[in-house]
Amino acid sequence: MLEFVFIIVLVAVIVALVVQWRGGRGGKVLSPGAAAQFVQGVFTVTGVSERPVGTDKNGESYCTISGTISGPQTNPTEVYGTLVVGALGQWPQIGTDMPVIYKPDKAETTWRFGTAQPPPEAPGV
């Protein structure tokens, strides 16, 4: 019986890790309503992992990155996360500024790499 409970717990942990991993930073397209809740800011790189020798099967490398988010409606906020870099992509360097979006006053928990897309114009305008 104890082995059965252990297997269930192990499967639950693996599922949670996979869901978190696939959720990553960025990569998701926001609906116009969700995008309206975010503001544009700048992520200044303060720390970055070394580039691995190889890539995964998709030609991508994973970079652990830390930095400071600054922008409207937030104080400078120290954050860290994971960035996926393609085989030909440029590895981040300390001091580099990168665009991010975040919810006002919640930069620490809601930030993601990217830019805010302008809302679509109404037809005939």
Sequence and secondary structure as in RCSB ss.txt:
>XXXX:A:sequence
MLEFVFIIVLVAVIVALVVQWRGGRGGKVLSPGAAAQFVQGVFTVTGVSERPVGTDKNGESYCTISGTISGPQTN
PTEVYGTLVVGALGQWPQIGTDMPVIYKPDKAETTWRFGTAQPPPEAPGV
>XXXX:A:secstr
 HHHHHHHHHHHHHHHHHHHHHH SS     HHHHTT EEEEEEEEEE    SS  TTSEEEEEEEEEEEETTEE
EEEEEEEEEEETTS    TT EEEEEE TT HHHH EES        TT 
